[in-house]
Amino acid sequence: MAEDKYVPIDKIAEHFQVSVSTVRAWVRTKILPDATYLKIGKTYRFQLQKVEDALRAHNTAKTAKLLPTETPNPDQDL
């Protein structure tokens, strides 16, 4: 399967149009969980589909925190 293919960190950075340092920060801050990559020595290899899923989940959770918990009533005076 294509999603089982592991790619180097520079390909992940290129795909998401970010720097390699940003991808490393995602790993360090656990935005990318351990299941999204393999680390052998100092070399990382990533599964693109799992990285996409992790970033999508992270952005969804981040957006949910920003949304108001109740809908304002337009008839209510402020």
mmCIF file of the N, C-alpha and C atoms, coordinates in Angstrom:
data_MODEL
# 
_entry.id   MODEL 
# 
loop_
_atom_site.group_PDB 
_atom_site.id 
_atom_site.type_symbol 
_atom_site.label_atom_id 
_atom_site.label_alt_id 
_atom_site.label_comp_id 
_atom_site.label_asym_id 
_atom_site.label_entity_id 
_atom_site.label_seq_id 
_atom_site.pdbx_PDB_ins_code 
_atom_site.Cartn_x 
_atom_site.Cartn_y 
_atom_site.Cartn_z 
_atom_site.occupancy 
_atom_site.B_iso_or_equiv 
_atom_site.pdbx_formal_charge 
_atom_site.auth_seq_id 
_atom_site.auth_comp_id 
_atom_site.auth_asym_id 
_atom_site.auth_atom_id 
_atom_site.pdbx_PDB_model_num 
ATOM 1   N N  . MET A 1 1  ? 0.827   -1.191 0.000  1.00 0.00 ? 1  MET A N  1 
ATOM 2   C CA . MET A 1 1  ? 0.000   0.000  0.000  1.00 0.00 ? 1  MET A CA 1 
ATOM 3   C C  . MET A 1 1  ? 0.866   1.248  0.000  1.00 0.00 ? 1  MET A C  1 
ATOM 4   N N  . ALA A 1 2  ? 0.387   2.288  -0.635 1.00 0.00 ? 2  ALA A N  1 
ATOM 5   C CA . ALA A 1 2  ? 1.157   3.529  -0.731 1.00 0.00 ? 2  ALA A CA 1 
ATOM 6   C C  . ALA A 1 2  ? 1.338   4.178  0.632  1.00 0.00 ? 2  ALA A C  1 
ATOM 7   N N  . GLU A 1 3  ? 0.306   4.093  1.522  1.00 0.00 ? 3  GLU A N  1 
ATOM 8   C CA . GLU A 1 3  ? 0.428   4.755  2.815  1.00 0.00 ? 3  GLU A CA 1 
ATOM 9   C C  . GLU A 1 3  ? 1.412   4.042  3.739  1.00 0.00 ? 3  GLU A C  1 
ATOM 10  N N  . ASP A 1 4  ? 1.806   2.806  3.387  1.00 0.00 ? 4  ASP A N  1 
ATOM 11  C CA . ASP A 1 4  ? 2.782   2.078  4.189  1.00 0.00 ? 4  ASP A CA 1 
ATOM 12  C C  . ASP A 1 4  ? 4.203   2.517  3.866  1.00 0.00 ? 4  ASP A C  1 
ATOM 13  N N  . LYS A 1 5  ? 4.384   3.274  2.804  1.00 0.00 ? 5  LYS A N  1 
ATOM 14  C CA . LYS A 1 5  ? 5.704   3.710  2.383  1.00 0.00 ? 5  LYS A CA 1 
ATOM 15  C C  . LYS A 1 5  ? 6.229   4.791  3.328  1.00 0.00 ? 5  LYS A C  1 
ATOM 16  N N  . TYR A 1 6  ? 7.468   4.628  3.755  1.00 0.00 ? 6  TYR A N  1 
ATOM 17  C CA . TYR A 1 6  ? 8.109   5.612  4.625  1.00 0.00 ? 6  TYR A CA 1 
ATOM 18  C C  . TYR A 1 6  ? 8.942   6.569  3.774  1.00 0.00 ? 6  TYR A C  1 
ATOM 19  N N  . VAL A 1 7  ? 8.841   7.853  4.085  1.00 0.00 ? 7  VAL A N  1 
ATOM 20  C CA . VAL A 1 7  ? 9.576   8.873  3.338  1.00 0.00 ? 7  VAL A CA 1 
ATOM 21  C C  . VAL A 1 7  ? 10.456  9.669  4.309  1.00 0.00 ? 7  VAL A C  1 
ATOM 22  N N  . PRO A 1 8  ? 11.537  10.264 3.800  1.00 0.00 ? 8  PRO A N  1 
ATOM 23  C CA . PRO A 1 8  ? 12.425  11.051 4.664  1.00 0.00 ? 8  PRO A CA 1 
ATOM 24  C C  . PRO A 1 8  ? 11.794  12.369 5.100  1.00 0.00 ? 8  PRO A C  1 
ATOM 25  N N  . ILE A 1 9  ? 12.372  12.953 6.113  1.00 0.00 ? 9  ILE A N  1 
ATOM 26  C CA . ILE A 1 9  ? 11.849  14.181 6.718  1.00 0.00 ? 9  ILE A CA 1 
ATOM 27  C C  . ILE A 1 9  ? 11.769  15.329 5.710  1.00 0.00 ? 9  ILE A C  1 
ATOM 28  N N  . ASP A 1 10 ? 12.720  15.410 4.788  1.00 0.00 ? 10 ASP A N  1 
ATOM 29  C CA . ASP A 1 10 ? 12.690  16.509 3.819  1.00 0.00 ? 10 ASP A CA 1 
ATOM 30  C C  . ASP A 1 10 ? 11.491  16.393 2.877  1.00 0.00 ? 10 ASP A C  1 
ATOM 31  N N  . LYS A 1 11 ? 11.044  15.178 2.590  1.00 0.00 ? 11 LYS A N  1 
ATOM 32  C CA . LYS A 1 11 ? 9.854   14.999 1.746  1.00 0.00 ? 11 LYS A CA 1 
ATOM 33  C C  . LYS A 1 11 ? 8.584   15.422 2.487  1.00 0.00 ? 11 LYS A C  1 
ATOM 34  N N  . ILE A 1 12 ? 8.544   15.178 3.793  1.00 0.00 ? 12 ILE A N  1 
ATOM 35  C CA . ILE A 1 12 ? 7.404   15.633 4.602  1.00 0.00 ? 12 ILE A CA 1 
ATOM 36  C C  . ILE A 1 12 ? 7.377   17.160 4.623  1.00 0.00 ? 12 ILE A C  1 
ATOM 37  N N  . ALA A 1 13 ? 8.529   17.769 4.849  1.00 0.00 ? 13 ALA A N  1 
ATOM 38  C CA . ALA A 1 13 ? 8.617   19.234 4.870  1.00 0.00 ? 13 ALA A CA 1 
ATOM 39  C C  . ALA A 1 13 ? 8.186   19.815 3.515  1.00 0.00 ? 13 ALA A C  1 
ATOM 40  N N  . GLU A 1 14 ? 8.650   19.221 2.456  1.00 0.00 ? 14 GLU A N  1 
ATOM 41  C CA . GLU A 1 14 ? 8.295   19.695 1.113  1.00 0.00 ? 14 GLU A CA 1 
ATOM 42  C C  . GLU A 1 14 ? 6.790   19.532 0.867  1.00 0.00 ? 14 GLU A C  1 
ATOM 43  N N  . HIS A 1 15 ? 6.246   18.405 1.242  1.00 0.00 ? 15 HIS A N  1 
ATOM 44  C CA . HIS A 1 15 ? 4.814   18.135 1.015  1.00 0.00 ? 15 HIS A CA 1 
ATOM 45  C C  . HIS A 1 15 ? 3.933   19.159 1.726  1.00 0.00 ? 15 HIS A C  1 
ATOM 46  N N  . PHE A 1 16 ? 4.291   19.511 2.970  1.00 0.00 ? 16 PHE A N  1 
ATOM 47  C CA . PHE A 1 16 ? 3.480   20.441 3.751  1.00 0.00 ? 16 PHE A CA 1 
ATOM 48  C C  . PHE A 1 16 ? 3.964   21.886 3.630  1.00 0.00 ? 16 PHE A C  1 
ATOM 49  N N  . GLN A 1 17 ? 4.977   22.111 2.814  1.00 0.00 ? 17 GLN A N  1 
ATOM 50  C CA . GLN A 1 17 ? 5.540   23.435 2.568  1.00 0.00 ? 17 GLN A CA 1 
ATOM 51  C C  . GLN A 1 17 ? 5.969   24.117 3.856  1.00 0.00 ? 17 GLN A C  1 
ATOM 52  N N  . VAL A 1 18 ? 6.722   23.369 4.662  1.00 0.00 ? 18 VAL A N  1 
ATOM 53  C CA . VAL A 1 18 ? 7.304   23.886 5.898  1.00 0.00 ? 18 VAL A CA 1 
ATOM 54  C C  . VAL A 1 18 ? 8.778   23.504 5.911  1.00 0.00 ? 18 VAL A C  1 
ATOM 55  N N  . SER A 1 19 ? 9.502   24.012 6.888  1.00 0.00 ? 19 SER A N  1 
ATOM 56  C CA . SER A 1 19 ? 10.917  23.667 6.996  1.00 0.00 ? 19 SER A CA 1 
ATOM 57  C C  . SER A 1 19 ? 11.089  22.326 7.701  1.00 0.00 ? 19 SER A C  1 
ATOM 58  N N  . VAL A 1 20 ? 12.249  21.740 7.524  1.00 0.00 ? 20 VAL A N  1 
ATOM 59  C CA . VAL A 1 20 ? 12.591  20.509 8.234  1.00 0.00 ? 20 VAL A CA 1 
ATOM 60  C C  . VAL A 1 20 ? 12.561  20.771 9.742  1.00 0.00 ? 20 VAL A C  1 
ATOM 61  N N  . SER A 1 21 ? 12.975  21.956 10.159 1.00 0.00 ? 21 SER A N  1 
ATOM 62  C CA . SER A 1 21 ? 12.931  22.321 11.581 1.00 0.00 ? 21 SER A CA 1 
ATOM 63  C C  . SER A 1 21 ? 11.505  22.274 12.123 1.00 0.00 ? 21 SER A C  1 
ATOM 64  N N  . THR A 1 22 ? 10.548  22.676 11.318 1.00 0.00 ? 22 THR A N  1 
ATOM 65  C CA . THR A 1 22 ? 9.147   22.627 11.745 1.00 0.00 ? 22 THR A CA 1 
ATOM 66  C C  . THR A 1 22 ? 8.699   21.182 11.944 1.00 0.00 ? 22 THR A C  1 
ATOM 67  N N  . VAL A 1 23 ? 9.074   20.301 11.030 1.00 0.00 ? 23 VAL A N  1 
ATOM 68  C CA . VAL A 1 23 ? 8.715   18.888 11.174 1.00 0.00 ? 23 VAL A CA 1 
ATOM 69  C C  . VAL A 1 23 ? 9.349   18.332 12.452 1.00 0.00 ? 23 VAL A C  1 
ATOM 70  N N  . ARG A 1 24 ? 10.589  18.686 12.701 1.00 0.00 ? 24 ARG A N  1 
ATOM 71  C CA . ARG A 1 24 ? 11.248  18.231 13.942 1.00 0.00 ? 24 ARG A CA 1 
ATOM 72  C C  . ARG A 1 24 ? 10.514  18.768 15.176 1.00 0.00 ? 24 ARG A C  1 
ATOM 73  N N  . ALA A 1 25 ? 10.037  19.995 15.105 1.00 0.00 ? 25 ALA A N  1 
ATOM 74  C CA . ALA A 1 25 ? 9.272   20.571 16.217 1.00 0.00 ? 25 ALA A CA 1 
ATOM 75  C C  . ALA A 1 25 ? 7.966   19.810 16.417 1.00 0.00 ? 25 ALA A C  1 
ATOM 76  N N  . TRP A 1 26 ? 7.315   19.411 15.328 1.00 0.00 ? 26 TRP A N  1 
ATOM 77  C CA . TRP A 1 26 ? 6.090   18.620 15.435 1.00 0.00 ? 26 TRP A CA 1 
ATOM 78  C C  . TRP A 1 26 ? 6.361   17.307 16.157 1.00 0.00 ? 26 TRP A C  1 
ATOM 79  N N  . VAL A 1 27 ? 7.506   16.694 15.865 1.00 0.00 ? 27 VAL A N  1 
ATOM 80  C CA . VAL A 1 27 ? 7.879   15.445 16.539 1.00 0.00 ? 27 VAL A CA 1 
ATOM 81  C C  . VAL A 1 27 ? 8.155   15.717 18.015 1.00 0.00 ? 27 VAL A C  1 
ATOM 82  N N  . ARG A 1 28 ? 8.939   16.740 18.280 1.00 0.00 ? 28 ARG A N  1 
ATOM 83  C CA . ARG A 1 28 ? 9.347   17.072 19.655 1.00 0.00 ? 28 ARG A CA 1 
ATOM 84  C C  . ARG A 1 28 ? 8.150   17.418 20.543 1.00 0.00 ? 28 ARG A C  1 
ATOM 85  N N  . THR A 1 29 ? 7.164   18.120 19.983 1.00 0.00 ? 29 THR A N  1 
ATOM 86  C CA . THR A 1 29 ? 6.010   18.552 20.771 1.00 0.00 ? 29 THR A CA 1 
ATOM 87  C C  . THR A 1 29 ? 4.851   17.548 20.705 1.00 0.00 ? 29 THR A C  1 
ATOM 88  N N  . LYS A 1 30 ? 5.096   16.410 20.077 1.00 0.00 ? 30 LYS A N  1 
ATOM 89  C CA . LYS A 1 30 ? 4.118   15.320 19.985 1.00 0.00 ? 30 LYS A CA 1 
ATOM 90  C C  . LYS A 1 30 ? 2.892   15.657 19.139 1.00 0.00 ? 30 LYS A C  1 
ATOM 91  N N  . ILE A 1 31 ? 2.992   16.683 18.288 1.00 0.00 ? 31 ILE A N  1 
ATOM 92  C CA . ILE A 1 31 ? 1.932   16.913 17.311 1.00 0.00 ? 31 ILE A CA 1 
ATOM 93  C C  . ILE A 1 31 ? 1.891   15.707 16.373 1.00 0.00 ? 31 ILE A C  1 
ATOM 94  N N  . LEU A 1 32 ? 3.071   15.169 16.077 1.00 0.00 ? 32 LEU A N  1 
ATOM 95  C CA . LEU A 1 32 ? 3.160   13.916 15.323 1.00 0.00 ? 32 LEU A CA 1 
ATOM 96  C C  . LEU A 1 32 ? 3.449   12.793 16.316 1.00 0.00 ? 32 LEU A C  1 
ATOM 97  N N  . PRO A 1 33 ? 2.474   11.907 16.548 1.00 0.00 ? 33 PRO A N  1 
ATOM 98  C CA . PRO A 1 33 ? 2.687   10.816 17.483 1.00 0.00 ? 33 PRO A CA 1 
ATOM 99  C C  . PRO A 1 33 ? 3.729   9.813  16.981 1.00 0.00 ? 33 PRO A C  1 
ATOM 100 N N  . ASP A 1 34 ? 4.226   9.017  17.887 1.00 0.00 ? 34 ASP A N  1 
ATOM 101 C CA . ASP A 1 34 ? 5.247   8.019  17.551 1.00 0.00 ? 34 ASP A CA 1 
ATOM 102 C C  . ASP A 1 34 ? 4.816   7.091  16.420 1.00 0.00 ? 34 ASP A C  1 
ATOM 103 N N  . ALA A 1 35 ? 3.528   6.825  16.302 1.00 0.00 ? 35 ALA A N  1 
ATOM 104 C CA . ALA A 1 35 ? 3.029   5.902  15.272 1.00 0.00 ? 35 ALA A CA 1 
ATOM 105 C C  . ALA A 1 35 ? 3.159   6.451  13.855 1.00 0.00 ? 35 ALA A C  1 
ATOM 106 N N  . THR A 1 36 ? 3.496   7.735  13.711 1.00 0.00 ? 36 THR A N  1 
ATOM 107 C CA . THR A 1 36 ? 3.587   8.333  12.377 1.00 0.00 ? 36 THR A CA 1 
ATOM 108 C C  . THR A 1 36 ? 4.971   8.193  11.764 1.00 0.00 ? 36 THR A C  1 
ATOM 109 N N  . TYR A 1 37 ? 5.950   7.760  12.545 1.00 0.00 ? 37 TYR A N  1 
ATOM 110 C CA . TYR A 1 37 ? 7.317   7.711  12.033 1.00 0.00 ? 37 TYR A CA 1 
ATOM 111 C C  . TYR A 1 37 ? 8.133   6.598  12.687 1.00 0.00 ? 37 TYR A C  1 
ATOM 112 N N  . LEU A 1 38 ? 9.250   6.296  12.050 1.00 0.00 ? 38 LEU A N  1 
ATOM 113 C CA . LEU A 1 38 ? 10.278  5.423  12.603 1.00 0.00 ? 38 LEU A CA 1 
ATOM 114 C C  . LEU A 1 38 ? 11.530  6.262  12.805 1.00 0.00 ? 38 LEU A C  1 
ATOM 115 N N  . LYS A 1 39 ? 12.239  6.005  13.870 1.00 0.00 ? 39 LYS A N  1 
ATOM 116 C CA . LYS A 1 39 ? 13.513  6.678  14.083 1.00 0.00 ? 39 LYS A CA 1 
ATOM 117 C C  . LYS A 1 39 ? 14.572  5.602  14.247 1.00 0.00 ? 39 LYS A C  1 
ATOM 118 N N  . ILE A 1 40 ? 15.545  5.641  13.374 1.00 0.00 ? 40 ILE A N  1 
ATOM 119 C CA . ILE A 1 40 ? 16.657  4.696  13.425 1.00 0.00 ? 40 ILE A CA 1 
ATOM 120 C C  . ILE A 1 40 ? 17.918  5.528  13.543 1.00 0.00 ? 40 ILE A C  1 
ATOM 121 N N  . GLY A 1 41 ? 18.520  5.485  14.726 1.00 0.00 ? 41 GLY A N  1 
ATOM 122 C CA . GLY A 1 41 ? 19.656  6.363  14.982 1.00 0.00 ? 41 GLY A CA 1 
ATOM 123 C C  . GLY A 1 41 ? 19.166  7.797  14.979 1.00 0.00 ? 41 GLY A C  1 
ATOM 124 N N  . LYS A 1 42 ? 19.748  8.619  14.108 1.00 0.00 ? 42 LYS A N  1 
ATOM 125 C CA . LYS A 1 42 ? 19.320  10.016 13.988 1.00 0.00 ? 42 LYS A CA 1 
ATOM 126 C C  . LYS A 1 42 ? 18.438  10.240 12.766 1.00 0.00 ? 42 LYS A C  1 
ATOM 127 N N  . THR A 1 43 ? 18.041  9.150  12.112 1.00 0.00 ? 43 THR A N  1 
ATOM 128 C CA . THR A 1 43 ? 17.276  9.245  10.883 1.00 0.00 ? 43 THR A CA 1 
ATOM 129 C C  . THR A 1 43 ? 15.794  8.971  11.141 1.00 0.00 ? 43 THR A C  1 
ATOM 130 N N  . TYR A 1 44 ? 14.952  9.870  10.637 1.00 0.00 ? 44 TYR A N  1 
ATOM 131 C CA . TYR A 1 44 ? 13.509  9.715  10.738 1.00 0.00 ? 44 TYR A CA 1 
ATOM 132 C C  . TYR A 1 44 ? 12.955  9.317  9.375  1.00 0.00 ? 44 TYR A C  1 
ATOM 133 N N  . ARG A 1 45 ? 11.944  8.444  9.395  1.00 0.00 ? 45 ARG A N  1 
ATOM 134 C CA . ARG A 1 45 ? 11.172  8.106  8.199  1.00 0.00 ? 45 ARG A CA 1 
ATOM 135 C C  . ARG A 1 45 ? 9.702   8.180  8.600  1.00 0.00 ? 45 ARG A C  1 
ATOM 136 N N  . PHE A 1 46 ? 8.906   8.822  7.761  1.00 0.00 ? 46 PHE A N  1 
ATOM 137 C CA . PHE A 1 46 ? 7.519   9.117  8.079  1.00 0.00 ? 46 PHE A CA 1 
ATOM 138 C C  . PHE A 1 46 ? 6.560   8.435  7.115  1.00 0.00 ? 46 PHE A C  1 
ATOM 139 N N  . GLN A 1 47 ? 5.380   8.094  7.618  1.00 0.00 ? 47 GLN A N  1 
ATOM 140 C CA . GLN A 1 47 ? 4.298   7.617  6.766  1.00 0.00 ? 47 GLN A CA 1 
ATOM 141 C C  . GLN A 1 47 ? 3.407   8.822  6.470  1.00 0.00 ? 47 GLN A C  1 
ATOM 142 N N  . LEU A 1 48 ? 3.391   9.227  5.225  1.00 0.00 ? 48 LEU A N  1 
ATOM 143 C CA . LEU A 1 48 ? 2.707   10.455 4.821  1.00 0.00 ? 48 LEU A CA 1 
ATOM 144 C C  . LEU A 1 48 ? 1.241   10.473 5.246  1.00 0.00 ? 48 LEU A C  1 
ATOM 145 N N  . GLN A 1 49 ? 0.502   9.402  4.999  1.00 0.00 ? 49 GLN A N  1 
ATOM 146 C CA . GLN A 1 49 ? -0.917  9.397  5.333  1.00 0.00 ? 49 GLN A CA 1 
ATOM 147 C C  . GLN A 1 49 ? -1.137  9.550  6.834  1.00 0.00 ? 49 GLN A C  1 
ATOM 148 N N  . LYS A 1 50 ? -0.303  8.905  7.632  1.00 0.00 ? 50 LYS A N  1 
ATOM 149 C CA . LYS A 1 50 ? -0.434  9.023  9.089  1.00 0.00 ? 50 LYS A CA 1 
ATOM 150 C C  . LYS A 1 50 ? -0.084  10.430 9.564  1.00 0.00 ? 50 LYS A C  1 
ATOM 151 N N  . VAL A 1 51 ? 0.893   11.061 8.914  1.00 0.00 ? 51 VAL A N  1 
ATOM 152 C CA . VAL A 1 51 ? 1.244   12.437 9.253  1.00 0.00 ? 51 VAL A CA 1 
ATOM 153 C C  . VAL A 1 51 ? 0.079   13.364 8.910  1.00 0.00 ? 51 VAL A C  1 
ATOM 154 N N  . GLU A 1 52 ? -0.504  13.186 7.723  1.00 0.00 ? 52 GLU A N  1 
ATOM 155 C CA . GLU A 1 52 ? -1.666  13.999 7.336  1.00 0.00 ? 52 GLU A CA 1 
ATOM 156 C C  . GLU A 1 52 ? -2.797  13.840 8.339  1.00 0.00 ? 52 GLU A C  1 
ATOM 157 N N  . ASP A 1 53 ? -3.076  12.597 8.736  1.00 0.00 ? 53 ASP A N  1 
ATOM 158 C CA . ASP A 1 53 ? -4.144  12.334 9.698  1.00 0.00 ? 53 ASP A CA 1 
ATOM 159 C C  . ASP A 1 53 ? -3.861  12.998 11.039 1.00 0.00 ? 53 ASP A C  1 
ATOM 160 N N  . ALA A 1 54 ? -2.618  12.920 11.498 1.00 0.00 ? 54 ALA A N  1 
ATOM 161 C CA . ALA A 1 54 ? -2.245  13.512 12.788 1.00 0.00 ? 54 ALA A CA 1 
ATOM 162 C C  . ALA A 1 54 ? -2.373  15.030 12.746 1.00 0.00 ? 54 ALA A C  1 
ATOM 163 N N  . LEU A 1 55 ? -1.927  15.648 11.661 1.00 0.00 ? 55 LEU A N  1 
ATOM 164 C CA . LEU A 1 55 ? -2.035  17.101 11.542 1.00 0.00 ? 55 LEU A CA 1 
ATOM 165 C C  . LEU A 1 55 ? -3.490  17.537 11.436 1.00 0.00 ? 55 LEU A C  1 
ATOM 166 N N  . ARG A 1 56 ? -4.290  16.774 10.716 1.00 0.00 ? 56 ARG A N  1 
ATOM 167 C CA . ARG A 1 56 ? -5.712  17.083 10.600 1.00 0.00 ? 56 ARG A CA 1 
ATOM 168 C C  . ARG A 1 56 ? -6.377  16.991 11.979 1.00 0.00 ? 56 ARG A C  1 
ATOM 169 N N  . ALA A 1 57 ? -6.076  15.946 12.731 1.00 0.00 ? 57 ALA A N  1 
ATOM 170 C CA . ALA A 1 57 ? -6.641  15.779 14.073 1.00 0.00 ? 57 ALA A CA 1 
ATOM 171 C C  . ALA A 1 57 ? -6.182  16.902 15.000 1.00 0.00 ? 57 ALA A C  1 
ATOM 172 N N  . HIS A 1 58 ? -4.928  17.276 14.903 1.00 0.00 ? 58 HIS A N  1 
ATOM 173 C CA . HIS A 1 58 ? -4.394  18.355 15.735 1.00 0.00 ? 58 HIS A CA 1 
ATOM 174 C C  . HIS A 1 58 ? -5.099  19.675 15.416 1.00 0.00 ? 58 HIS A C  1 
ATOM 175 N N  . ASN A 1 59 ? -5.264  19.967 14.136 1.00 0.00 ? 59 ASN A N  1 
ATOM 176 C CA . ASN A 1 59 ? -5.917  21.219 13.734 1.00 0.00 ? 59 ASN A CA 1 
ATOM 177 C C  . ASN A 1 59 ? -7.380  21.228 14.122 1.00 0.00 ? 59 ASN A C  1 
ATOM 178 N N  . THR A 1 60 ? -8.044  20.085 14.040 1.00 0.00 ? 60 THR A N  1 
ATOM 179 C CA . THR A 1 60 ? -9.444  19.990 14.440 1.00 0.00 ? 60 THR A CA 1 
ATOM 180 C C  . THR A 1 60 ? -9.586  20.251 15.932 1.00 0.00 ? 60 THR A C  1 
ATOM 181 N N  . ALA A 1 61 ? -8.719  19.649 16.723 1.00 0.00 ? 61 ALA A N  1 
ATOM 182 C CA . ALA A 1 61 ? -8.758  19.844 18.177 1.00 0.00 ? 61 ALA A CA 1 
ATOM 183 C C  . ALA A 1 61 ? -8.445  21.297 18.528 1.00 0.00 ? 61 ALA A C  1 
ATOM 184 N N  . LYS A 1 62 ? -7.485  21.872 17.840 1.00 0.00 ? 62 LYS A N  1 
ATOM 185 C CA . LYS A 1 62 ? -7.104  23.269 18.087 1.00 0.00 ? 62 LYS A CA 1 
ATOM 186 C C  . LYS A 1 62 ? -8.253  24.206 17.739 1.00 0.00 ? 62 LYS A C  1 
ATOM 187 N N  . THR A 1 63 ? -8.928  23.952 16.626 1.00 0.00 ? 63 THR A N  1 
ATOM 188 C CA . THR A 1 63 ? -10.057 24.774 16.207 1.00 0.00 ? 63 THR A CA 1 
ATOM 189 C C  . THR A 1 63 ? -11.215 24.634 17.181 1.00 0.00 ? 63 THR A C  1 
ATOM 190 N N  . ALA A 1 64 ? -11.456 23.428 17.659 1.00 0.00 ? 64 ALA A N  1 
ATOM 191 C CA . ALA A 1 64 ? -12.557 23.198 18.599 1.00 0.00 ? 64 ALA A CA 1 
ATOM 192 C C  . ALA A 1 64 ? -12.368 24.005 19.873 1.00 0.00 ? 64 ALA A C  1 
ATOM 193 N N  . LYS A 1 65 ? -11.137 24.190 20.312 1.00 0.00 ? 65 LYS A N  1 
ATOM 194 C CA . LYS A 1 65 ? -10.858 24.978 21.516 1.00 0.00 ? 65 LYS A CA 1 
ATOM 195 C C  . LYS A 1 65 ? -11.179 26.456 21.297 1.00 0.00 ? 65 LYS A C  1 
ATOM 196 N N  . LEU A 1 66 ? -11.095 26.903 20.058 1.00 0.00 ? 66 LEU A N  1 
ATOM 197 C CA . LEU A 1 66 ? -11.330 28.321 19.752 1.00 0.00 ? 66 LEU A CA 1 
ATOM 198 C C  . LEU A 1 66 ? -12.800 28.651 19.542 1.00 0.00 ? 66 LEU A C  1 
ATOM 199 N N  . LEU A 1 67 ? -13.613 27.647 19.271 1.00 0.00 ? 67 LEU A N  1 
ATOM 200 C CA . LEU A 1 67 ? -15.027 27.885 19.006 1.00 0.00 ? 67 LEU A CA 1 
ATOM 201 C C  . LEU A 1 67 ? -15.778 28.157 20.302 1.00 0.00 ? 67 LEU A C  1 
ATOM 202 N N  . PRO A 1 68 ? -16.767 29.060 20.262 1.00 0.00 ? 68 PRO A N  1 
ATOM 203 C CA . PRO A 1 68 ? -17.556 29.318 21.471 1.00 0.00 ? 68 PRO A CA 1 
ATOM 204 C C  . PRO A 1 68 ? -18.371 28.084 21.838 1.00 0.00 ? 68 PRO A C  1 
ATOM 205 N N  . THR A 1 69 ? -18.580 27.896 23.129 1.00 0.00 ? 69 THR A N  1 
ATOM 206 C CA . THR A 1 69 ? -19.314 26.716 23.583 1.00 0.00 ? 69 THR A CA 1 
ATOM 207 C C  . THR A 1 69 ? -20.809 26.910 23.493 1.00 0.00 ? 69 THR A C  1 
ATOM 208 N N  . GLU A 1 70 ? -21.278 28.144 23.485 1.00 0.00 ? 70 GLU A N  1 
ATOM 209 C CA . GLU A 1 70 ? -22.712 28.373 23.313 1.00 0.00 ? 70 GLU A CA 1 
ATOM 210 C C  . GLU A 1 70 ? -22.923 29.426 22.239 1.00 0.00 ? 70 GLU A C  1 
ATOM 211 N N  . THR A 1 71 ? -24.049 29.310 21.563 1.00 0.00 ? 71 THR A N  1 
ATOM 212 C CA . THR A 1 71 ? -24.383 30.227 20.490 1.00 0.00 ? 71 THR A CA 1 
ATOM 213 C C  . THR A 1 71 ? -25.021 31.483 21.082 1.00 0.00 ? 71 THR A C  1 
ATOM 214 N N  . PRO A 1 72 ? -24.521 32.656 20.711 1.00 0.00 ? 72 PRO A N  1 
ATOM 215 C CA . PRO A 1 72 ? -25.123 33.881 21.237 1.00 0.00 ? 72 PRO A CA 1 
ATOM 216 C C  . PRO A 1 72 ? -26.569 34.041 20.747 1.00 0.00 ? 72 PRO A C  1 
ATOM 217 N N  . ASN A 1 73 ? -27.401 34.571 21.612 1.00 0.00 ? 73 ASN A N  1 
ATOM 218 C CA . ASN A 1 73 ? -28.802 34.818 21.267 1.00 0.00 ? 73 ASN A CA 1 
ATOM 219 C C  . ASN A 1 73 ? -28.887 36.222 20.675 1.00 0.00 ? 73 ASN A C  1 
ATOM 220 N N  . PRO A 1 74 ? -29.288 36.351 19.405 1.00 0.00 ? 74 PRO A N  1 
ATOM 221 C CA . PRO A 1 74 ? -29.331 37.678 18.767 1.00 0.00 ? 74 PRO A CA 1 
ATOM 222 C C  . PRO A 1 74 ? -30.371 38.596 19.375 1.00 0.00 ? 74 PRO A C  1 
ATOM 223 N N  . ASP A 1 75 ? -31.380 38.040 20.090 1.00 0.00 ? 75 ASP A N  1 
ATOM 224 C CA . ASP A 1 75 ? -32.423 38.839 20.703 1.00 0.00 ? 75 ASP A CA 1 
ATOM 225 C C  . ASP A 1 75 ? -32.007 39.369 22.076 1.00 0.00 ? 75 ASP A C  1 
ATOM 226 N N  . GLN A 1 76 ? -30.929 38.835 22.587 1.00 0.00 ? 76 GLN A N  1 
ATOM 227 C CA . GLN A 1 76 ? -30.491 39.226 23.930 1.00 0.00 ? 76 GLN A CA 1 
ATOM 228 C C  . GLN A 1 76 ? -29.651 40.508 23.841 1.00 0.00 ? 76 GLN A C  1 
ATOM 229 N N  . ASP A 1 77 ? -29.926 41.454 24.751 1.00 0.00 ? 77 ASP A N  1 
ATOM 230 C CA . ASP A 1 77 ? -29.147 42.685 24.799 1.00 0.00 ? 77 ASP A CA 1 
ATOM 231 C C  . ASP A 1 77 ? -27.787 42.392 25.409 1.00 0.00 ? 77 ASP A C  1 
ATOM 232 N N  . LEU A 1 78 ? -26.781 43.053 24.888 1.00 0.00 ? 78 LEU A N  1 
ATOM 233 C CA . LEU A 1 78 ? -25.434 42.867 25.410 1.00 0.00 ? 78 LEU A CA 1 
ATOM 234 C C  . LEU A 1 78 ? -25.162 43.801 26.518 1.00 0.00 ? 78 LEU A C  1 
# 
